[in-house]
Amino acid sequence: MTKKVIALAGSPRKRGNTGLLLEAAVKGAREAGGEVDVVYTNSLKIRPCQGCNSCAKLAGCIYQDDMTGLIEAFKAADAFIVSSPVYFGSVSAQLKLVIDRCQSLWMQRQKTLQQQGGSLVGKKPGLFLATSGHPNHKGTRFNSSLEVVKIFGYAVDMRLVGTVFAADTDRIPVTEDSPLLLEAYQAGRKLVEAIK
């Protein structure tokens, strides 16, 4: 059985702290048998959600752009890795743009839940990786971005099974934190093992 994993790279820098953390998780996922497709959100050509509610009537978005194929990939995925630096208490603008455009998926899922019942908590396992230059990771630095990713999970039928947070990366880059990279690698492996 193919285990398809979509990895959303939310950082504008492919080889920055977030990107390196993602690389470790992707390596773990691949070594556990996952077929991982890394999507660099900064490279996507997508328009922002207009809040027009056309997706409620059309079962899809009025825009045909890079998001169209990504929505189909989300539907076909067995698991997700979501990565982002924390900017002003939330995920990056690039990742948020993708998340906001998942409104059409949310509308479809909401209709299904209303008709058939079920839980908002998704079936597909998800992993969230986040970095912050701020040293206080036990405070509120990651909480807001975590909530955004949890809500994204409602739209794509994802439940978080793991998180890896790297704080104080302005002072201690991810490259100098071997235990953290190992944690991300192991989280990637566990993600694929959680696919049913």
C-alpha contacts under 8 A as a table, 3 or more apart, distances in Angstrom:
res1	aa1	res2	aa2	distance
2	T	34	G	7.23
2	T	35	E	6.91
3	K	33	G	6.99
3	K	34	G	4.98
3	K	35	E	5.78
3	K	77	A	7.86
3	K	78	D	5.98
3	K	79	A	7.75
3	K	192	V	7.18
3	K	195	I	7.32
4	K	34	G	6.05
4	K	35	E	4.94
4	K	36	V	6.09
4	K	37	D	7.74
4	K	76	A	7.52
4	K	77	A	5.10
4	K	78	D	5.12
4	K	79	A	6.52
5	V	34	G	6.35
5	V	35	E	5.91
5	V	36	V	4.65
5	V	37	D	6.27
5	V	77	A	5.67
5	V	78	D	5.87
5	V	79	A	4.76
5	V	80	F	5.40
5	V	81	I	7.23
5	V	192	V	7.97
6	I	36	V	5.91
6	I	37	D	5.13
6	I	38	V	6.19
6	I	39	V	7.23
6	I	73	A	7.51
6	I	74	F	7.14
6	I	77	A	6.26
6	I	79	A	6.50
6	I	80	F	4.94
6	I	81	I	6.24
7	A	26	V	7.65
7	A	36	V	6.75
7	A	37	D	6.00
7	A	38	V	4.62
7	A	39	V	5.98
7	A	80	F	5.76
7	A	81	I	4.41
7	A	82	V	5.86
7	A	83	S	7.65
8	L	38	V	6.08
8	L	39	V	5.03
8	L	40	Y	6.35
8	L	41	T	6.72
8	L	80	F	7.69
8	L	81	I	6.11
8	L	82	V	4.87
8	L	83	S	6.03
8	L	95	L	7.67
9	A	14	K	7.77
9	A	18	T	7.99
9	A	19	G	6.88
9	A	22	L	7.30
9	A	38	V	6.76
9	A	39	V	5.85
9	A	40	Y	4.86
9	A	41	T	5.96
9	A	82	V	6.65
9	A	83	S	5.32
9	A	84	S	6.68
9	A	95	L	7.72
10	G	40	Y	6.72
10	G	41	T	5.62
10	G	42	N	7.11
10	G	82	V	7.31
10	G	83	S	5.38
10	G	84	S	4.46
10	G	85	P	7.16
10	G	91	V	7.61
10	G	92	S	6.17
10	G	94	Q	6.06
10	G	95	L	4.82
11	S	14	K	6.71
11	S	16	G	7.77
11	S	18	T	6.37
11	S	19	G	6.74
11	S	40	Y	7.82
11	S	41	T	7.53
11	S	42	N	7.12
11	S	83	S	7.34
11	S	84	S	5.40
11	S	85	P	6.06
11	S	92	S	6.65
11	S	94	Q	7.42
11	S	95	L	7.80
12	P	40	Y	7.97
12	P	41	T	7.63
12	P	42	N	5.33
12	P	94	Q	7.50
13	R	16	G	5.23
13	R	18	T	7.98
13	R	19	G	6.79
14	K	18	T	7.90
14	K	19	G	5.01
14	K	20	L	7.73
14	K	40	Y	7.86
15	R	18	T	7.61
15	R	19	G	5.00
15	R	20	L	5.78
16	G	19	G	5.14
16	G	20	L	6.13
17	N	20	L	5.28
17	N	21	L	6.25
17	N	131	T	6.84
17	N	169	T	7.17
17	N	173	P	6.42
17	N	174	V	5.39
17	N	175	T	7.58
18	T	21	L	5.13
18	T	22	L	6.13
18	T	83	S	6.62
18	T	84	S	6.15
18	T	85	P	5.98
18	T	129	L	7.42
18	T	130	A	6.50
18	T	131	T	5.82
19	G	22	L	4.99
19	G	23	E	6.14
19	G	83	S	7.86
20	L	23	E	4.94
20	L	24	A	6.42
20	L	174	V	7.10
20	L	175	T	7.59
21	L	24	A	5.31
21	L	25	A	6.51
21	L	129	L	7.20
21	L	174	V	7.04
21	L	181	L	6.10
21	L	184	A	6.26
22	L	25	A	5.11
22	L	26	V	6.02
22	L	83	S	6.55
22	L	129	L	7.05
22	L	184	A	7.40
23	E	26	V	5.08
23	E	27	K	6.09
24	A	27	K	5.15
24	A	28	G	6.38
24	A	181	L	5.98
24	A	182	L	7.32
24	A	184	A	5.69
24	A	185	Y	4.68
24	A	188	G	7.64
25	A	28	G	5.12
25	A	29	A	6.16
25	A	184	A	4.77
25	A	185	Y	4.24
25	A	186	Q	7.03
25	A	187	A	6.30
25	A	188	G	4.25
25	A	189	R	7.39
26	V	29	A	4.98
26	V	30	R	6.06
26	V	36	V	6.88
26	V	185	Y	7.18
26	V	188	G	6.00
27	K	30	R	5.20
27	K	31	E	6.11
27	K	185	Y	6.43
27	K	188	G	7.23
28	G	31	E	5.15
28	G	32	A	6.21
28	G	184	A	7.83
28	G	185	Y	4.55
28	G	186	Q	6.01
28	G	187	A	7.29
28	G	188	G	4.65
28	G	189	R	4.56
29	A	32	A	5.14
29	A	33	G	6.58
29	A	34	G	5.24
29	A	35	E	7.86
29	A	36	V	7.32
29	A	185	Y	7.53
29	A	188	G	4.37
29	A	189	R	4.53
29	A	190	K	7.60
29	A	191	L	6.84
29	A	192	V	5.73
30	R	33	G	5.14
30	R	34	G	4.56
30	R	35	E	6.14
30	R	36	V	6.52
30	R	189	R	7.61
31	E	34	G	7.06
31	E	189	R	7.06
32	A	189	R	5.25
32	A	192	V	6.24
32	A	193	E	7.05
33	G	192	V	7.09
34	G	192	V	5.94
40	Y	43	S	5.61
40	Y	44	L	7.02
41	T	44	L	5.32
41	T	94	Q	5.60
41	T	95	L	6.08
41	T	98	V	7.37
42	N	94	Q	5.65
44	L	66	D	6.05
44	L	67	M	7.85
45	K	65	D	6.55
45	K	66	D	5.57
45	K	67	M	7.86
46	I	65	D	5.60
46	I	66	D	5.63
46	I	67	M	6.02
46	I	97	L	7.91
46	I	98	V	7.90
47	R	63	Y	7.51
47	R	65	D	7.54
47	R	97	L	7.89
48	P	97	L	5.95
48	P	100	D	7.29
48	P	101	R	6.67
49	C	52	C	7.91
49	C	97	L	7.68
49	C	100	D	6.08
49	C	101	R	5.32
49	C	103	Q	7.91
52	C	55	C	7.89
53	N	56	A	5.42
53	N	57	K	7.34
54	S	57	K	5.36
54	S	58	L	5.92
54	S	59	A	7.99
54	S	60	G	7.57
54	S	61	C	6.62
54	S	62	I	6.65
55	C	58	L	4.97
55	C	59	A	5.05
55	C	60	G	4.70
55	C	61	C	5.05
55	C	62	I	7.17
55	C	103	Q	7.40
55	C	104	S	4.98
55	C	107	M	6.98
56	A	59	A	5.91
56	A	60	G	7.64
56	A	104	S	6.98
56	A	107	M	5.87
56	A	108	Q	7.62
58	L	61	C	7.15
59	A	104	S	6.47
59	A	107	M	7.60
59	A	108	Q	6.48
60	G	104	S	5.30
60	G	105	L	7.61
61	C	64	Q	7.36
61	C	68	T	7.93
61	C	104	S	6.06
63	Y	68	T	7.83
64	Q	67	M	7.25
64	Q	68	T	5.81
65	D	68	T	5.70
65	D	69	G	7.90
66	D	69	G	5.93
66	D	70	L	6.58
67	M	70	L	4.84
67	M	71	I	6.00
67	M	98	V	7.35
67	M	101	R	7.41
68	T	71	I	5.41
68	T	72	E	6.76
69	G	72	E	5.18
69	G	73	A	6.28
70	L	73	A	4.88
70	L	74	F	6.13
71	I	74	F	5.03
71	I	75	K	6.38
71	I	102	C	7.40
71	I	105	L	7.59
72	E	75	K	5.12
72	E	76	A	6.34
73	A	76	A	5.09
73	A	77	A	5.99
74	F	77	A	5.16
74	F	156	V	6.56
75	K	156	V	7.13
77	A	80	F	7.26
78	D	124	K	5.70
78	D	125	P	7.42
78	D	195	I	6.58
79	A	124	K	5.15
79	A	125	P	5.00
79	A	126	G	5.67
79	A	158	M	7.37
79	A	191	L	7.33
79	A	192	V	7.30
79	A	195	I	6.83
80	F	124	K	7.49
80	F	125	P	6.52
80	F	126	G	4.60
80	F	127	L	6.29
80	F	158	M	7.43
81	I	126	G	5.69
81	I	127	L	4.73
81	I	128	F	5.95
81	I	129	L	7.55
82	V	126	G	7.51
82	V	127	L	6.16
82	V	128	F	4.86
82	V	129	L	6.19
82	V	149	V	7.70
83	S	128	F	5.78
83	S	129	L	4.54
83	S	130	A	5.66
84	S	91	V	5.66
84	S	92	S	6.08
84	S	95	L	7.23
84	S	129	L	6.50
84	S	130	A	5.02
84	S	131	T	6.71
85	P	91	V	6.24
85	P	92	S	6.23
85	P	130	A	5.31
85	P	131	T	4.67
85	P	132	S	5.93
86	V	89	G	5.73
86	V	90	S	5.27
86	V	91	V	5.19
86	V	92	S	6.51
86	V	130	A	6.56
86	V	131	T	6.00
86	V	132	S	5.33
86	V	141	R	7.48
86	V	142	F	7.03
86	V	145	S	6.88
87	Y	90	S	5.42
87	Y	91	V	6.04
87	Y	92	S	5.87
87	Y	132	S	7.75
89	G	141	R	5.84
89	G	142	F	6.93
89	G	143	N	7.95
89	G	144	S	5.92
89	G	145	S	6.51
90	S	142	F	7.60
90	S	144	S	5.59
90	S	145	S	4.33
90	S	148	V	7.58
91	V	95	L	6.46
91	V	96	K	6.33
91	V	145	S	5.22
91	V	148	V	7.58
92	S	95	L	5.38
92	S	96	K	6.15
93	A	96	K	4.97
93	A	97	L	6.02
94	Q	97	L	5.32
94	Q	98	V	6.78
95	L	98	V	5.23
95	L	99	I	6.27
96	K	99	I	4.90
96	K	100	D	5.96
97	L	100	D	5.24
97	L	101	R	6.33
98	V	101	R	5.23
98	V	102	C	6.70
99	I	102	C	5.28
99	I	103	Q	7.80
99	I	152	F	6.11
100	D	103	Q	6.06
101	R	104	S	7.04
102	C	105	L	5.19
102	C	106	W	6.33
102	C	152	F	7.68
102	C	155	A	6.54
102	C	156	V	7.84
103	Q	106	W	4.92
103	Q	107	M	6.13
103	Q	155	A	7.29
104	S	107	M	5.13
104	S	108	Q	6.36
105	L	108	Q	5.16
105	L	109	R	6.09
105	L	155	A	5.49
105	L	156	V	6.68
106	W	109	R	5.05
106	W	110	Q	5.89
106	W	154	Y	7.06
106	W	155	A	4.24
106	W	156	V	7.34
107	M	110	Q	5.14
107	M	111	K	6.32
107	M	155	A	7.99
108	Q	111	K	5.28
108	Q	112	T	6.38
109	R	112	T	5.06
109	R	113	L	6.15
109	R	155	A	6.55
110	Q	113	L	5.11
110	Q	114	Q	6.15
111	K	114	Q	5.11
111	K	115	Q	6.16
112	T	115	Q	5.15
112	T	116	Q	5.78
112	T	117	G	7.29
113	L	116	Q	5.29
113	L	117	G	4.55
113	L	118	G	5.63
113	L	119	S	7.29
113	L	120	L	7.90
114	Q	117	G	5.56
119	S	122	G	7.22
120	L	154	Y	5.63
120	L	157	D	7.62
121	V	153	G	7.66
121	V	154	Y	6.40
121	V	157	D	7.01
121	V	158	M	6.87
121	V	159	R	5.73
122	G	125	P	7.72
122	G	153	G	6.70
122	G	154	Y	6.33
122	G	156	V	7.53
122	G	157	D	3.95
122	G	158	M	4.17
122	G	159	R	4.75
123	K	157	D	5.82
123	K	158	M	5.72
123	K	159	R	6.21
124	K	157	D	5.97
124	K	158	M	4.52
124	K	159	R	5.99
124	K	195	I	6.88
125	P	158	M	5.64
125	P	159	R	5.19
125	P	160	L	5.82
125	P	161	V	5.84
125	P	191	L	6.34
125	P	194	A	6.39
125	P	195	I	6.38
126	G	153	G	7.95
126	G	158	M	5.86
126	G	159	R	5.61
126	G	160	L	4.43
126	G	161	V	5.66
126	G	162	G	6.84
126	G	191	L	6.74
127	L	160	L	5.68
127	L	161	V	6.01
127	L	162	G	4.81
127	L	163	T	5.63
127	L	164	V	7.97
127	L	187	A	7.37
127	L	188	G	7.54
127	L	191	L	6.75
128	F	146	L	7.66
128	F	149	V	7.48
128	F	160	L	7.28
128	F	162	G	6.45
128	F	163	T	4.74
128	F	164	V	6.42
129	L	163	T	5.77
129	L	164	V	4.85
129	L	165	F	5.91
129	L	184	A	7.82
130	A	142	F	7.42
130	A	164	V	6.49
130	A	165	F	4.97
130	A	166	A	6.24
131	T	165	F	5.81
131	T	166	A	4.58
131	T	167	A	5.78
131	T	169	T	6.94
132	S	135	P	7.60
132	S	141	R	7.54
132	S	166	A	6.29
132	S	167	A	4.84
132	S	168	D	6.06
132	S	169	T	5.98
132	S	170	D	7.75
133	G	167	A	5.91
133	G	168	D	4.45
133	G	169	T	4.48
133	G	170	D	4.50
133	G	171	R	7.27
134	H	137	H	7.43
134	H	141	R	7.59
134	H	167	A	5.91
134	H	168	D	4.77
134	H	169	T	7.20
134	H	170	D	7.30
135	P	167	A	5.27
135	P	168	D	3.99
135	P	169	T	7.72
136	N	139	G	5.67
136	N	140	T	7.84
136	N	141	R	6.81
136	N	167	A	6.66
136	N	168	D	7.32
137	H	140	T	7.07
137	H	141	R	5.86
137	H	142	F	6.64
137	H	165	F	7.37
137	H	166	A	7.56
137	H	167	A	5.41
137	H	168	D	7.96
138	K	141	R	7.62
139	G	142	F	7.66
139	G	143	N	7.92
140	T	143	N	5.14
140	T	144	S	7.15
141	R	144	S	7.10
142	F	145	S	5.52
142	F	146	L	6.01
142	F	165	F	7.49
143	N	146	L	5.03
143	N	147	E	6.26
144	S	147	E	5.21
144	S	148	V	6.48
145	S	148	V	5.08
145	S	149	V	6.35
146	L	149	V	5.16
146	L	150	K	6.18
147	E	150	K	5.01
147	E	151	I	6.23
148	V	151	I	5.26
148	V	152	F	6.21
149	V	152	F	4.87
149	V	153	G	6.20
150	K	153	G	4.95
150	K	154	Y	6.84
150	K	159	R	7.41
150	K	160	L	7.12
151	I	154	Y	5.20
151	I	155	A	7.08
152	F	155	A	5.37
152	F	156	V	6.58
152	F	158	M	7.92
153	G	156	V	5.20
153	G	157	D	5.62
153	G	158	M	4.30
153	G	159	R	6.04
153	G	160	L	7.66
154	Y	157	D	5.38
154	Y	158	M	6.30
154	Y	159	R	7.87
155	A	158	M	7.70
160	L	163	T	7.58
161	V	191	L	6.99
162	G	187	A	6.49
162	G	191	L	7.52
163	T	187	A	7.75
164	V	180	L	7.93
164	V	183	E	7.22
164	V	184	A	6.29
164	V	187	A	7.80
166	A	169	T	6.70
166	A	174	V	7.41
166	A	180	L	7.32
168	D	171	R	5.63
168	D	172	I	6.02
168	D	173	P	7.84
169	T	172	I	4.71
169	T	173	P	4.65
169	T	174	V	6.48
170	D	173	P	6.35
172	I	176	E	6.38
172	I	177	D	7.28
173	P	176	E	5.55
173	P	177	D	6.96
174	V	177	D	5.12
174	V	178	S	7.62
174	V	180	L	7.26
174	V	181	L	7.14
175	T	178	S	6.93
175	T	181	L	7.83
177	D	180	L	5.44
177	D	181	L	6.54
178	S	181	L	5.11
178	S	182	L	6.15
179	P	182	L	5.03
179	P	183	E	6.11
180	L	183	E	4.92
180	L	184	A	6.29
181	L	184	A	5.10
181	L	185	Y	6.18
182	L	185	Y	4.96
182	L	186	Q	6.09
183	E	186	Q	5.18
183	E	187	A	6.04
184	A	187	A	4.99
184	A	188	G	6.22
185	Y	188	G	5.19
185	Y	189	R	6.51
186	Q	189	R	5.06
186	Q	190	K	6.18
187	A	190	K	5.04
187	A	191	L	6.06
188	G	191	L	5.12
188	G	192	V	6.67
189	R	192	V	5.49
189	R	193	E	6.35
190	K	193	E	4.90
190	K	194	A	6.11
191	L	194	A	5.17
191	L	195	I	6.90
192	V	195	I	5.41
